[in-house]
Amino acid sequence: MNRRGTLTVDGSERGGAMKNWRYIGTHAVVAAVFIFLLQRYALSATLESSLLWALTFGGCAAGLAYAQSNR
């Protein structure tokens, strides 16, 4: 399996960097939205606290996705 991108007919690769950044961004946004909704509505936290946790978890999720995409 090729993790860097798709192979073309001549054997060169393309699209690897864009796929990684899209994966990292998606992972960060989904984690941030999840923790925001959990904090705000399930745990009845304040808006400021929910946003802070969302930013923190989004950053951590981006870091984990970046580490996984470079393995």
Secondary structure, DSSP 4 states (H G I P E B T S, - for coil): --SS-EE-TTS-EESHHHHHHHHHHHHHHHHHHHHHHIIIIIS---HHHHHHHHHHHHHHHHHHHHHHHT-
